[in-house]
Amino acid sequence: MTARRRLDWRVVGVTEDRKIEFQVTNRSMLTLPCLSLGVRAPGLEGGVWLPVGGIGPGTTKIVTFDCCSKFAEPADAEVFSLEDPEPESRDEYWEFRTLSPSP
């Protein structure tokens, strides 16, 4: 299983300033800088790069991120996991740009 698949996440709410709150647990041996996710809402389909660089192996944190507030209501957004990339599409996933092994 890849390091990105060992990052467990779920949406836990929306803040007053219209950011989406995620609970993220790192079950990997690596600390990834970010996690590429898909997002869709009425009139919107795209992706976001959730900053998870501060979540080391074995830890859980809440990450707050503005995924779509300029284009759609965050409460109406569906955030979803993306498929694992193929070798030719790895450059489209931010988590593969810089990997940090854990001490």
Biopython code that builds the backbone (N, CA, C, O; Angstrom):
import numpy as np
from Bio.PDB.StructureBuilder import StructureBuilder

atoms = [
    (1, "MET", "N", (0.852, -1.179, 0.000)),
    (1, "MET", "CA", (0.000, 0.000, 0.000)),
    (1, "MET", "C", (0.897, 1.242, 0.000)),
    (1, "MET", "O", (1.906, 1.292, 0.704)),
    (2, "THR", "N", (0.522, 2.223, -0.784)),
    (2, "THR", "CA", (1.309, 3.447, -0.897)),
    (2, "THR", "C", (1.143, 4.339, 0.331)),
    (2, "THR", "O", (0.170, 4.218, 1.075)),
    (3, "ALA", "N", (2.106, 5.233, 0.529)),
    (3, "ALA", "CA", (2.041, 6.168, 1.662)),
    (3, "ALA", "C", (0.785, 7.019, 1.588)),
    (3, "ALA", "O", (0.164, 7.290, 2.616)),
    (4, "ARG", "N", (0.404, 7.440, 0.403)),
    (4, "ARG", "CA", (-0.790, 8.295, 0.293)),
    (4, "ARG", "C", (-2.057, 7.538, 0.680)),
    (4, "ARG", "O", (-3.005, 8.145, 1.177)),
    (5, "ARG", "N", (-2.090, 6.237, 0.462)),
    (5, "ARG", "CA", (-3.248, 5.430, 0.861)),
    (5, "ARG", "C", (-3.259, 5.161, 2.356)),
    (5, "ARG", "O", (-4.274, 4.730, 2.902)),
    (6, "ARG", "N", (-2.144, 5.410, 3.017)),
    (6, "ARG", "CA", (-2.074, 5.216, 4.473)),
    (6, "ARG", "C", (-2.367, 6.499, 5.237)),
    (6, "ARG", "O", (-2.230, 6.547, 6.459)),
    (7, "LEU", "N", (-2.766, 7.527, 4.521)),
    (7, "LEU", "CA", (-3.272, 8.738, 5.167)),
    (7, "LEU", "C", (-4.791, 8.610, 5.208)),
    (7, "LEU", "O", (-5.463, 8.725, 4.184)),
    (8, "ASP", "N", (-5.313, 8.375, 6.388)),
    (8, "ASP", "CA", (-6.764, 8.275, 6.557)),
    (8, "ASP", "C", (-7.302, 9.673, 6.816)),
    (8, "ASP", "O", (-6.741, 10.413, 7.623)),
    (9, "TRP", "N", (-8.365, 10.035, 6.150)),
    (9, "TRP", "CA", (-8.920, 11.367, 6.329)),
    (9, "TRP", "C", (-10.446, 11.293, 6.269)),
    (9, "TRP", "O", (-11.037, 10.370, 5.709)),
    (10, "ARG", "N", (-11.040, 12.300, 6.868)),
    (10, "ARG", "CA", (-12.497, 12.465, 6.764)),
    (10, "ARG", "C", (-12.826, 13.920, 7.007)),
    (10, "ARG", "O", (-12.124, 14.615, 7.741)),
    (11, "VAL", "N", (-13.890, 14.371, 6.391)),
    (11, "VAL", "CA", (-14.374, 15.732, 6.607)),
    (11, "VAL", "C", (-15.120, 15.731, 7.933)),
    (11, "VAL", "O", (-15.979, 14.882, 8.172)),
    (12, "VAL", "N", (-14.778, 16.708, 8.808)),
    (12, "VAL", "CA", (-15.436, 16.775, 10.110)),
    (12, "VAL", "C", (-16.283, 18.032, 10.281)),
    (12, "VAL", "O", (-16.989, 18.175, 11.280)),
    (13, "GLY", "N", (-16.214, 18.951, 9.303)),
    (13, "GLY", "CA", (-17.045, 20.145, 9.410)),
    (13, "GLY", "C", (-16.611, 21.254, 8.487)),
    (13, "GLY", "O", (-15.698, 21.101, 7.676)),
    (14, "VAL", "N", (-17.294, 22.382, 8.631)),
    (14, "VAL", "CA", (-17.001, 23.601, 7.883)),
    (14, "VAL", "C", (-16.888, 24.730, 8.901)),
    (14, "VAL", "O", (-17.751, 24.876, 9.767)),
    (15, "THR", "N", (-15.832, 25.525, 8.802)),
    (15, "THR", "CA", (-15.615, 26.618, 9.742)),
    (15, "THR", "C", (-16.488, 27.815, 9.391)),
    (15, "THR", "O", (-17.081, 27.874, 8.313)),
    (16, "GLU", "N", (-16.558, 28.769, 10.316)),
    (16, "GLU", "CA", (-17.326, 29.987, 10.059)),
    (16, "GLU", "C", (-16.790, 30.771, 8.876)),
    (16, "GLU", "O", (-17.542, 31.469, 8.195)),
    (17, "ASP", "N", (-15.472, 30.658, 8.625)),
    (17, "ASP", "CA", (-14.898, 31.376, 7.478)),
    (17, "ASP", "C", (-14.880, 30.505, 6.212)),
    (17, "ASP", "O", (-14.104, 30.753, 5.290)),
    (18, "ARG", "N", (-15.751, 29.476, 6.180)),
    (18, "ARG", "CA", (-16.042, 28.679, 4.987)),
    (18, "ARG", "C", (-14.891, 27.785, 4.540)),
    (18, "ARG", "O", (-14.742, 27.511, 3.349)),
    (19, "LYS", "N", (-14.091, 27.338, 5.475)),
    (19, "LYS", "CA", (-13.051, 26.358, 5.165)),
    (19, "LYS", "C", (-13.542, 24.982, 5.614)),
    (19, "LYS", "O", (-14.329, 24.857, 6.552)),
    (20, "ILE", "N", (-13.058, 23.962, 4.924)),
    (20, "ILE", "CA", (-13.445, 22.602, 5.283)),
    (20, "ILE", "C", (-12.432, 22.053, 6.286)),
    (20, "ILE", "O", (-11.223, 22.205, 6.111)),
    (21, "GLU", "N", (-12.946, 21.410, 7.340)),
    (21, "GLU", "CA", (-12.097, 20.802, 8.358)),
    (21, "GLU", "C", (-11.979, 19.301, 8.086)),
    (21, "GLU", "O", (-12.973, 18.607, 7.874)),
    (22, "PHE", "N", (-10.732, 18.825, 8.100)),
    (22, "PHE", "CA", (-10.441, 17.415, 7.880)),
    (22, "PHE", "C", (-9.744, 16.851, 9.110)),
    (22, "PHE", "O", (-8.903, 17.519, 9.712)),
    (23, "GLN", "N", (-10.085, 15.647, 9.476)),
    (23, "GLN", "CA", (-9.302, 14.905, 10.458)),
    (23, "GLN", "C", (-8.424, 13.965, 9.652)),
    (23, "GLN", "O", (-8.927, 13.167, 8.862)),
    (24, "VAL", "N", (-7.109, 14.054, 9.846)),
    (24, "VAL", "CA", (-6.160, 13.257, 9.071)),
    (24, "VAL", "C", (-5.279, 12.457, 10.016)),
    (24, "VAL", "O", (-4.711, 13.007, 10.960)),
    (25, "THR", "N", (-5.165, 11.158, 9.761)),
    (25, "THR", "CA", (-4.281, 10.278, 10.510)),
    (25, "THR", "C", (-3.240, 9.719, 9.556)),
    (25, "THR", "O", (-3.576, 9.193, 8.495)),
    (26, "ASN", "N", (-1.974, 9.837, 9.940)),
    (26, "ASN", "CA", (-0.878, 9.332, 9.123)),
    (26, "ASN", "C", (-0.496, 7.938, 9.619)),
    (26, "ASN", "O", (0.112, 7.804, 10.681)),
    (27, "ARG", "N", (-0.844, 6.912, 8.865)),
    (27, "ARG", "CA", (-0.492, 5.531, 9.196)),
    (27, "ARG", "C", (0.690, 5.045, 8.354)),
    (27, "ARG", "O", (0.951, 3.845, 8.267)),
    (28, "SER", "N", (1.394, 5.987, 7.739)),
    (28, "SER", "CA", (2.540, 5.698, 6.885)),
    (28, "SER", "C", (3.845, 5.876, 7.663)),
    (28, "SER", "O", (3.838, 6.381, 8.786)),
    (29, "MET", "N", (4.945, 5.466, 7.074)),
    (29, "MET", "CA", (6.273, 5.712, 7.643)),
    (29, "MET", "C", (6.871, 7.001, 7.083)),
    (29, "MET", "O", (7.972, 7.390, 7.473)),
    (30, "LEU", "N", (6.161, 7.664, 6.178)),
    (30, "LEU", "CA", (6.613, 8.906, 5.557)),
    (30, "LEU", "C", (5.747, 10.064, 6.008)),
    (30, "LEU", "O", (4.612, 9.877, 6.446)),
    (31, "THR", "N", (6.296, 11.263, 5.896)),
    (31, "THR", "CA", (5.514, 12.479, 6.067)),
    (31, "THR", "C", (5.373, 13.107, 4.686)),
    (31, "THR", "O", (6.348, 13.608, 4.126)),
    (32, "LEU", "N", (4.183, 13.083, 4.147)),
    (32, "LEU", "CA", (3.941, 13.671, 2.832)),
    (32, "LEU", "C", (3.694, 15.170, 2.982)),
    (32, "LEU", "O", (3.115, 15.592, 3.983)),
    (33, "PRO", "N", (4.114, 15.982, 2.018)),
    (33, "PRO", "CA", (3.873, 17.422, 2.111)),
    (33, "PRO", "C", (2.399, 17.774, 1.932)),
    (33, "PRO", "O", (1.906, 18.737, 2.519)),
    (34, "CYS", "N", (1.706, 16.993, 1.123)),
    (34, "CYS", "CA", (0.292, 17.257, 0.877)),
    (34, "CYS", "C", (-0.366, 15.984, 0.375)),
    (34, "CYS", "O", (0.301, 14.992, 0.082)),
    (35, "LEU", "N", (-1.671, 16.030, 0.284)),
    (35, "LEU", "CA", (-2.459, 14.906, -0.203)),
    (35, "LEU", "C", (-3.411, 15.428, -1.266)),
    (35, "LEU", "O", (-4.215, 16.321, -0.999)),
    (36, "SER", "N", (-3.326, 14.882, -2.456)),
    (36, "SER", "CA", (-4.205, 15.283, -3.553)),
    (36, "SER", "C", (-5.569, 14.620, -3.375)),
    (36, "SER", "O", (-5.668, 13.403, -3.222)),
    (37, "LEU", "N", (-6.616, 15.442, -3.397)),
    (37, "LEU", "CA", (-7.994, 14.972, -3.260)),
    (37, "LEU", "C", (-8.841, 15.589, -4.361)),
    (37, "LEU", "O", (-8.498, 16.640, -4.901)),
    (38, "GLY", "N", (-9.926, 14.946, -4.685)),
    (38, "GLY", "CA", (-10.891, 15.503, -5.615)),
    (38, "GLY", "C", (-11.962, 16.251, -4.852)),
    (38, "GLY", "O", (-12.229, 15.955, -3.688)),
    (39, "VAL", "N", (-12.578, 17.225, -5.514)),
    (39, "VAL", "CA", (-13.690, 17.958, -4.897)),
    (39, "VAL", "C", (-14.715, 18.262, -5.978)),
    (39, "VAL", "O", (-14.376, 18.655, -7.094)),
    (40, "ARG", "N", (-15.989, 18.067, -5.611)),
    (40, "ARG", "CA", (-17.070, 18.430, -6.533)),
    (40, "ARG", "C", (-18.204, 19.053, -5.743)),
    (40, "ARG", "O", (-18.457, 18.720, -4.585)),
    (41, "ALA", "N", (-18.868, 19.961, -6.411)),
    (41, "ALA", "CA", (-20.036, 20.651, -5.857)),
    (41, "ALA", "C", (-20.847, 21.111, -7.064)),
    (41, "ALA", "O", (-20.359, 21.021, -8.190)),
    (42, "PRO", "N", (-22.053, 21.592, -6.867)),
    (42, "PRO", "CA", (-22.811, 22.086, -8.008)),
    (42, "PRO", "C", (-22.000, 23.135, -8.785)),
    (42, "PRO", "O", (-21.601, 24.158, -8.227)),
    (43, "GLY", "N", (-21.766, 22.872, -10.064)),
    (43, "GLY", "CA", (-21.017, 23.791, -10.906)),
    (43, "GLY", "C", (-19.508, 23.724, -10.745)),
    (43, "GLY", "O", (-18.797, 24.576, -11.277)),
    (44, "LEU", "N", (-18.996, 22.718, -10.014)),
    (44, "LEU", "CA", (-17.562, 22.633, -9.754)),
    (44, "LEU", "C", (-17.118, 21.179, -9.721)),
    (44, "LEU", "O", (-17.749, 20.340, -9.078)),
    (45, "GLU", "N", (-16.034, 20.893, -10.414)),
    (45, "GLU", "CA", (-15.362, 19.611, -10.268)),
    (45, "GLU", "C", (-13.878, 19.858, -10.466)),
    (45, "GLU", "O", (-13.457, 20.376, -11.500)),
    (46, "GLY", "N", (-13.092, 19.485, -9.473)),
    (46, "GLY", "CA", (-11.665, 19.743, -9.551)),
    (46, "GLY", "C", (-10.916, 18.998, -8.476)),
    (46, "GLY", "O", (-11.338, 17.937, -8.018)),
    (47, "GLY", "N", (-9.797, 19.569, -8.081)),
    (47, "GLY", "CA", (-8.965, 18.924, -7.084)),
    (47, "GLY", "C", (-8.330, 19.935, -6.157)),
    (47, "GLY", "O", (-8.257, 21.125, -6.466)),
    (48, "VAL", "N", (-7.874, 19.453, -5.024)),
    (48, "VAL", "CA", (-7.176, 20.276, -4.038)),
    (48, "VAL", "C", (-5.969, 19.506, -3.535)),
    (48, "VAL", "O", (-5.891, 18.285, -3.674)),
    (49, "TRP", "N", (-5.041, 20.227, -2.956)),
    (49, "TRP", "CA", (-3.842, 19.641, -2.375)),
    (49, "TRP", "C", (-3.848, 19.988, -0.904)),
    (49, "TRP", "O", (-3.413, 21.070, -0.510)),
    (50, "LEU", "N", (-4.338, 19.073, -0.094)),
    (50, "LEU", "CA", (-4.481, 19.282, 1.339)),
    (50, "LEU", "C", (-3.101, 19.272, 1.998)),
    (50, "LEU", "O", (-2.375, 18.285, 1.880)),
    (51, "PRO", "N", (-2.722, 20.360, 2.695)),
    (51, "PRO", "CA", (-1.396, 20.404, 3.328)),
    (51, "PRO", "C", (-1.346, 19.510, 4.569)),
    (51, "PRO", "O", (-1.976, 19.803, 5.586)),
    (52, "VAL", "N", (-0.590, 18.420, 4.468)),
    (52, "VAL", "CA", (-0.493, 17.460, 5.566)),
    (52, "VAL", "C", (0.950, 17.284, 6.044)),
    (52, "VAL", "O", (1.253, 16.333, 6.766)),
    (53, "GLY", "N", (1.827, 18.186, 5.650)),
    (53, "GLY", "CA", (3.245, 18.076, 5.987)),
    (53, "GLY", "C", (3.542, 18.094, 7.475)),
    (53, "GLY", "O", (4.601, 17.625, 7.892)),
    (54, "GLY", "N", (2.649, 18.613, 8.275)),
    (54, "GLY", "CA", (2.863, 18.655, 9.721)),
    (54, "GLY", "C", (2.330, 17.442, 10.454)),
    (54, "GLY", "O", (2.300, 17.424, 11.685)),
    (55, "ILE", "N", (1.907, 16.422, 9.711)),
    (55, "ILE", "CA", (1.330, 15.229, 10.337)),
    (55, "ILE", "C", (2.306, 14.072, 10.152)),
    (55, "ILE", "O", (2.358, 13.444, 9.095)),
    (56, "GLY", "N", (3.067, 13.808, 11.192)),
    (56, "GLY", "CA", (4.062, 12.743, 11.144)),
    (56, "GLY", "C", (3.450, 11.373, 11.316)),
    (56, "GLY", "O", (2.273, 11.249, 11.653)),
    (57, "PRO", "N", (4.245, 10.344, 11.085)),
    (57, "PRO", "CA", (3.765, 8.973, 11.254)),
    (57, "PRO", "C", (3.149, 8.742, 12.633)),
    (57, "PRO", "O", (3.695, 9.150, 13.658)),
    (58, "GLY", "N", (2.001, 8.079, 12.625)),
    (58, "GLY", "CA", (1.338, 7.730, 13.874)),
    (58, "GLY", "C", (0.575, 8.856, 14.543)),
    (58, "GLY", "O", (0.114, 8.691, 15.673)),
    (59, "THR", "N", (0.427, 9.994, 13.882)),
    (59, "THR", "CA", (-0.282, 11.120, 14.508)),
    (59, "THR", "C", (-1.563, 11.455, 13.754)),
    (59, "THR", "O", (-1.729, 11.121, 12.581)),
    (60, "THR", "N", (-2.453, 12.121, 14.465)),
    (60, "THR", "CA", (-3.725, 12.587, 13.911)),
    (60, "THR", "C", (-3.838, 14.066, 14.200)),
    (60, "THR", "O", (-3.553, 14.507, 15.314)),
    (61, "LYS", "N", (-4.252, 14.838, 13.208)),
    (61, "LYS", "CA", (-4.454, 16.277, 13.385)),
    (61, "LYS", "C", (-5.671, 16.726, 12.587)),
    (61, "LYS", "O", (-6.121, 16.054, 11.658)),
    (62, "ILE", "N", (-6.187, 17.884, 12.983)),
    (62, "ILE", "CA", (-7.235, 18.546, 12.210)),
    (62, "ILE", "C", (-6.556, 19.525, 11.265)),
    (62, "ILE", "O", (-5.724, 20.331, 11.681)),
    (63, "VAL", "N", (-6.917, 19.448, 9.996)),
    (63, "VAL", "CA", (-6.389, 20.353, 8.974)),
    (63, "VAL", "C", (-7.569, 21.146, 8.435)),
    (63, "VAL", "O", (-8.583, 20.573, 8.036)),
    (64, "THR", "N", (-7.434, 22.462, 8.424)),
    (64, "THR", "CA", (-8.480, 23.343, 7.905)),
    (64, "THR", "C", (-7.990, 23.924, 6.594)),
    (64, "THR", "O", (-6.885, 24.462, 6.525)),
    (65, "PHE", "N", (-8.812, 23.818, 5.544)),
    (65, "PHE", "CA", (-8.358, 24.232, 4.212)),
    (65, "PHE", "C", (-9.527, 24.767, 3.393)),
    (65, "PHE", "O", (-10.632, 24.227, 3.443)),
    (66, "ASP", "N", (-9.270, 25.830, 2.642)),
    (66, "ASP", "CA", (-10.281, 26.396, 1.748)),
    (66, "ASP", "C", (-10.241, 25.639, 0.428)),
    (66, "ASP", "O", (-9.371, 25.870, -0.411)),
    (67, "CYS", "N", (-11.186, 24.742, 0.262)),
    (67, "CYS", "CA", (-11.206, 23.875, -0.922)),
    (67, "CYS", "C", (-11.997, 24.449, -2.088)),
    (67, "CYS", "O", (-11.714, 24.138, -3.245)),
    (68, "CYS", "N", (-12.992, 25.291, -1.790)),
    (68, "CYS", "CA", (-13.878, 25.679, -2.887)),
    (68, "CYS", "C", (-14.714, 26.929, -2.618)),
    (68, "CYS", "O", (-15.597, 27.231, -3.420)),
    (69, "SER", "N", (-14.486, 27.665, -1.541)),
    (69, "SER", "CA", (-15.415, 28.718, -1.134)),
    (69, "SER", "C", (-15.585, 29.828, -2.167)),
    (69, "SER", "O", (-16.597, 30.528, -2.145)),
    (70, "LYS", "N", (-14.625, 30.007, -3.070)),
    (70, "LYS", "CA", (-14.763, 31.035, -4.112)),
    (70, "LYS", "C", (-15.735, 30.607, -5.207)),
    (70, "LYS", "O", (-16.230, 31.440, -5.967)),
    (71, "PHE", "N", (-16.009, 29.287, -5.286)),
    (71, "PHE", "CA", (-16.795, 28.766, -6.394)),
    (71, "PHE", "C", (-18.085, 28.069, -5.974)),
    (71, "PHE", "O", (-19.016, 27.954, -6.772)),
    (72, "ALA", "N", (-18.146, 27.604, -4.726)),
    (72, "ALA", "CA", (-19.309, 26.837, -4.278)),
    (72, "ALA", "C", (-19.400, 26.894, -2.758)),
    (72, "ALA", "O", (-18.445, 27.269, -2.077)),
    (73, "GLU", "N", (-20.549, 26.520, -2.246)),
    (73, "GLU", "CA", (-20.746, 26.437, -0.803)),
    (73, "GLU", "C", (-19.974, 25.231, -0.270)),
    (73, "GLU", "O", (-20.212, 24.108, -0.716)),
    (74, "PRO", "N", (-19.060, 25.439, 0.669)),
    (74, "PRO", "CA", (-18.303, 24.309, 1.213)),
    (74, "PRO", "C", (-19.196, 23.211, 1.803)),
    (74, "PRO", "O", (-18.854, 22.031, 1.720)),
    (75, "ALA", "N", (-20.314, 23.577, 2.385)),
    (75, "ALA", "CA", (-21.212, 22.568, 2.955)),
    (75, "ALA", "C", (-21.809, 21.668, 1.870)),
    (75, "ALA", "O", (-22.235, 20.552, 2.166)),
    (76, "ASP", "N", (-21.844, 22.137, 0.622)),
    (76, "ASP", "CA", (-22.379, 21.350, -0.491)),
    (76, "ASP", "C", (-21.299, 20.554, -1.217)),
    (76, "ASP", "O", (-21.603, 19.791, -2.135)),
    (77, "ALA", "N", (-20.044, 20.725, -0.813)),
    (77, "ALA", "CA", (-18.936, 20.075, -1.513)),
    (77, "ALA", "C", (-18.800, 18.612, -1.093)),
    (77, "ALA", "O", (-19.012, 18.252, 0.066)),
    (78, "GLU", "N", (-18.447, 17.802, -2.048)),
    (78, "GLU", "CA", (-18.092, 16.405, -1.794)),
    (78, "GLU", "C", (-16.592, 16.279, -2.058)),
    (78, "GLU", "O", (-16.127, 16.532, -3.170)),
    (79, "VAL", "N", (-15.858, 15.897, -1.053)),
    (79, "VAL", "CA", (-14.418, 15.677, -1.198)),
    (79, "VAL", "C", (-14.218, 14.170, -1.289)),
    (79, "VAL", "O", (-14.827, 13.411, -0.535)),
    (80, "PHE", "N", (-13.364, 13.739, -2.214)),
    (80, "PHE", "CA", (-13.199, 12.304, -2.428)),
    (80, "PHE", "C", (-11.742, 11.959, -2.731)),
    (80, "PHE", "O", (-10.968, 12.804, -3.182)),
    (81, "SER", "N", (-11.388, 10.705, -2.475)),
    (81, "SER", "CA", (-10.042, 10.217, -2.760)),
    (81, "SER", "C", (-9.867, 10.064, -4.263)),
    (81, "SER", "O", (-10.795, 9.684, -4.977)),
    (82, "LEU", "N", (-8.677, 10.362, -4.721)),
    (82, "LEU", "CA", (-8.325, 10.144, -6.122)),
    (82, "LEU", "C", (-7.699, 8.766, -6.267)),
    (82, "LEU", "O", (-7.143, 8.222, -5.313)),
    (83, "GLU", "N", (-7.792, 8.215, -7.449)),
    (83, "GLU", "CA", (-7.135, 6.943, -7.741)),
    (83, "GLU", "C", (-5.631, 7.104, -7.603)),
    (83, "GLU", "O", (-5.106, 8.207, -7.748)),
    (84, "ASP", "N", (-4.940, 6.013, -7.324)),
    (84, "ASP", "CA", (-3.481, 6.067, -7.314)),
    (84, "ASP", "C", (-3.009, 6.437, -8.715)),
    (84, "ASP", "O", (-3.570, 5.973, -9.708)),
    (85, "PRO", "N", (-1.981, 7.271, -8.792)),
    (85, "PRO", "CA", (-1.520, 7.708, -10.110)),
    (85, "PRO", "C", (-0.761, 6.612, -10.847)),
    (85, "PRO", "O", (-0.155, 5.729, -10.240)),
    (86, "GLU", "N", (-0.812, 6.693, -12.138)),
    (86, "GLU", "CA", (0.020, 5.859, -13.000)),
    (86, "GLU", "C", (1.364, 6.566, -13.118)),
    (86, "GLU", "O", (1.457, 7.758, -12.827)),
    (87, "PRO", "N", (2.407, 5.854, -13.541)),
    (87, "PRO", "CA", (3.720, 6.513, -13.653)),
    (87, "PRO", "C", (3.696, 7.799, -14.477)),
    (87, "PRO", "O", (4.398, 8.756, -14.152)),
    (88, "GLU", "N", (2.903, 7.828, -15.529)),
    (88, "GLU", "CA", (2.872, 9.014, -16.388)),
    (88, "GLU", "C", (2.077, 10.178, -15.785)),
    (88, "GLU", "O", (2.152, 11.297, -16.293)),
    (89, "SER", "N", (1.321, 9.933, -14.716)),
    (89, "SER", "CA", (0.531, 11.017, -14.113)),
    (89, "SER", "C", (1.026, 11.404, -12.711)),
    (89, "SER", "O", (0.392, 12.221, -12.043)),
    (90, "ARG", "N", (2.131, 10.839, -12.266)),
    (90, "ARG", "CA", (2.635, 11.144, -10.923)),
    (90, "ARG", "C", (2.919, 12.629, -10.730)),
    (90, "ARG", "O", (2.776, 13.139, -9.619)),
    (91, "ASP", "N", (3.316, 13.329, -11.781)),
    (91, "ASP", "CA", (3.631, 14.755, -11.643)),
    (91, "ASP", "C", (2.391, 15.601, -11.394)),
    (91, "ASP", "O", (2.518, 16.779, -11.062)),
    (92, "GLU", "N", (1.202, 15.043, -11.544)),
    (92, "GLU", "CA", (-0.042, 15.757, -11.271)),
    (92, "GLU", "C", (-0.429, 15.674, -9.791)),
    (92, "GLU", "O", (-1.369, 16.343, -9.362)),
    (93, "TYR", "N", (0.277, 14.871, -9.021)),
    (93, "TYR", "CA", (0.005, 14.666, -7.600)),
    (93, "TYR", "C", (1.098, 15.359, -6.798)),
    (93, "TYR", "O", (2.266, 14.975, -6.864)),
    (94, "TRP", "N", (0.713, 16.379, -6.041)),
    (94, "TRP", "CA", (1.691, 17.186, -5.306)),
    (94, "TRP", "C", (2.480, 16.387, -4.287)),
    (94, "TRP", "O", (3.625, 16.733, -3.996)),
    (95, "GLU", "N", (1.901, 15.326, -3.736)),
    (95, "GLU", "CA", (2.613, 14.582, -2.701)),
    (95, "GLU", "C", (3.878, 13.913, -3.216)),
    (95, "GLU", "O", (4.729, 13.534, -2.411)),
    (96, "PHE", "N", (4.032, 13.754, -4.519)),
    (96, "PHE", "CA", (5.223, 13.119, -5.075)),
    (96, "PHE", "C", (6.320, 14.124, -5.427)),
    (96, "PHE", "O", (7.392, 13.732, -5.888)),
    (97, "ARG", "N", (6.068, 15.378, -5.221)),
    (97, "ARG", "CA", (7.074, 16.392, -5.557)),
    (97, "ARG", "C", (8.198, 16.439, -4.540)),
    (97, "ARG", "O", (9.348, 16.662, -4.918)),
    (98, "THR", "N", (7.904, 16.235, -3.254)),
    (98, "THR", "CA", (8.916, 16.199, -2.208)),
    (98, "THR", "C", (8.472, 15.225, -1.130)),
    (98, "THR", "O", (7.439, 15.424, -0.490)),
    (99, "LEU", "N", (9.242, 14.189, -0.933)),
    (99, "LEU", "CA", (8.940, 13.213, 0.113)),
    (99, "LEU", "C", (9.967, 13.334, 1.219)),
    (99, "LEU", "O", (11.155, 13.521, 0.954)),
    (100, "SER", "N", (9.508, 13.225, 2.469)),
    (100, "SER", "CA", (10.400, 13.311, 3.629)),
    (100, "SER", "C", (10.325, 12.019, 4.423)),
    (100, "SER", "O", (9.299, 11.743, 5.046)),
    (101, "PRO", "N", (11.407, 11.204, 4.418)),
    (101, "PRO", "CA", (11.363, 10.008, 5.275)),
    (101, "PRO", "C", (11.404, 10.417, 6.740)),
    (101, "PRO", "O", (12.011, 11.426, 7.100)),
    (102, "SER", "N", (10.768, 9.644, 7.555)),
    (102, "SER", "CA", (10.727, 9.944, 8.987)),
    (102, "SER", "C", (12.005, 9.449, 9.647)),
    (102, "SER", "O", (12.591, 8.461, 9.205)),
    (103, "PRO", "N", (12.445, 10.136, 10.713)),
    (103, "PRO", "CA", (13.656, 9.698, 11.431)),
    (103, "PRO", "C", (13.431, 8.373, 12.127)),
    (103, "PRO", "O", (14.340, 7.855, 12.777)),
]
sb = StructureBuilder()
sb.init_structure("model")
sb.init_model(0)
sb.init_chain("A")
sb.init_seg("    ")
for serial, (resi, resn, name, xyz) in enumerate(atoms, 1):
    if name == "N":
        sb.init_residue(resn, " ", resi, " ")
    sb.init_atom(name, np.array(xyz, "f"), 0.0, 1.0, " ", f" {name:<3s}", serial, name[0])
structure = sb.get_structure()
